[in-house]
Amino acid sequence: MKTSTWWTIGAVLSIIGGIVALAYPGAATLLAEQIAGFVFVFAGLMQLFSVGSYPTTGGKIWAVLWGLVQLLIGGDLLAHPLEGIVTLTLVVGLLVMFSAISRFILAFALPGPARTMVFVSGAVSALLAFLILYHFP
């Protein structure tokens, strides 16, 4: 198949997934939290399996520590899904807020029309961060 066909299939599946997520927000939230948990577990395992490729002892120690942290985070998300939903919501809200702040700072460093677009992007991010954090439980 051509690349454009795969992109079209991906777009249609994304739209269908978005509609289903809007229809069942609780289930979609729980599914996203569980996927995040499995991704952390997988990443932690991959990190631990790759320890041998680090040339220095310090690098190996950091790789093991980071792998264990990822395993702990993933395990906790999988074991306590409702608390994980709250935690992930807070983290996303804070990341969007920091993204807005960095875009405002960047906007003042850019010339001309780019400044306006980056500033508008920062304003949208700030609004989204406000909505997430204001309605935070």
C-alpha positions in Angstrom: 0.0 0.0 0.0 1.0 3.6 -0.6 2.1 5.7 2.4 -0.9 8.0 1.8 -3.3 5.1 2.2 -1.7 4.3 5.6 -2.1 7.9 6.7 -5.7 7.9 5.7 -6.4 4.7 7.6 -4.7 6.1 10.6 -6.7 9.3 10.4 -10.0 7.5 10.1 -9.1 5.2 13.1 -8.1 8.3 15.1 -11.4 10.0 14.3 -13.4 6.9 15.3 -11.3 6.5 18.5 -11.9 10.2 19.3 -15.7 9.8 18.9 -15.7 6.7 21.0 -13.6 8.5 23.7 -16.1 11.4 23.7 -19.0 8.9 24.0 -17.4 7.0 26.9 -15.0 9.4 28.7 -14.6 7.3 31.8 -13.6 4.2 30.0 -11.3 6.2 27.7 -9.6 7.8 30.7 -9.1 4.5 32.4 -7.8 2.9 29.2 -5.3 5.8 28.7 -4.1 5.4 32.3 -3.6 1.7 31.8 -1.8 2.2 28.5 0.5 4.7 30.3 1.2 2.1 33.0 2.1 -0.6 30.5 4.3 1.8 28.6 6.2 2.7 31.8 6.6 -1.0 32.6 7.8 -1.8 29.1 10.2 1.2 29.1 11.6 0.2 32.5 12.2 -3.4 31.3 13.9 -2.2 28.1 16.1 0.2 30.2 17.1 -2.7 32.5 17.9 -4.9 29.5 20.1 -2.2 27.9 22.3 -1.7 31.0 25.1 -3.8 29.4 25.4 -1.3 26.6 26.5 1.6 28.8 30.3 2.0 28.8 30.8 3.4 32.3 29.8 2.2 35.7 28.1 5.5 36.5 26.0 5.2 33.3 25.0 1.6 34.3 24.0 2.7 37.8 21.8 5.5 36.4 20.3 3.2 33.8 19.4 0.6 36.5 17.9 3.3 38.8 15.9 4.9 36.0 14.7 1.5 34.9 13.6 0.7 38.4 11.8 4.0 38.7 9.9 3.4 35.5 8.9 -0.1 36.7 7.7 1.4 40.0 5.7 4.1 38.3 4.2 1.6 35.8 3.4 -0.9 38.5 1.8 1.7 40.6 -0.4 3.0 37.7 -1.5 -0.5 37.0 -2.2 -1.4 40.6 -4.0 1.8 41.5 -5.8 3.1 38.4 -8.0 5.7 40.0 -5.1 7.4 41.8 -3.2 7.1 38.6 -5.9 9.0 36.7 -5.7 11.8 39.2 -1.9 11.9 39.1 -1.7 11.8 35.3 -4.3 14.6 35.1 -2.2 16.8 37.4 1.0 16.0 35.4 -0.7 16.8 32.1 -2.1 20.1 33.5 1.3 21.2 34.8 3.1 20.2 31.5 0.6 22.2 29.5 1.1 25.2 31.9 4.9 25.0 31.5 4.4 24.7 27.8 2.4 27.9 27.8 5.0 29.7 29.8 7.8 28.6 27.5 5.8 29.7 24.5 5.2 33.2 25.9 8.9 33.5 26.6 9.8 32.3 23.1 7.2 34.7 21.5 9.0 37.7 22.9 12.3 36.4 21.4 10.9 36.0 17.9 10.5 38.6 15.2 7.4 39.6 13.2 4.5 37.3 12.4 6.1 34.3 14.1 5.8 36.1 17.4 2.1 36.5 17.0 1.5 32.8 16.2 3.6 31.5 19.0 1.9 34.0 21.4 -1.5 32.7 20.3 -0.3 29.1 20.7 0.8 30.0 24.3 -2.5 31.6 25.0 -4.4 28.5 23.9 -2.1 26.4 26.0 -2.6 28.6 29.0 -6.4 28.4 28.6 -6.2 24.6 28.3 -3.9 24.4 31.4 -6.4 26.6 33.3 -9.3 24.4 32.3 -7.5 21.2 33.4 -6.1 22.6 36.7 -9.2 24.6 37.6 -11.4 21.5 37.4 -8.9 19.3 39.1 -10.5 17.3 41.9 
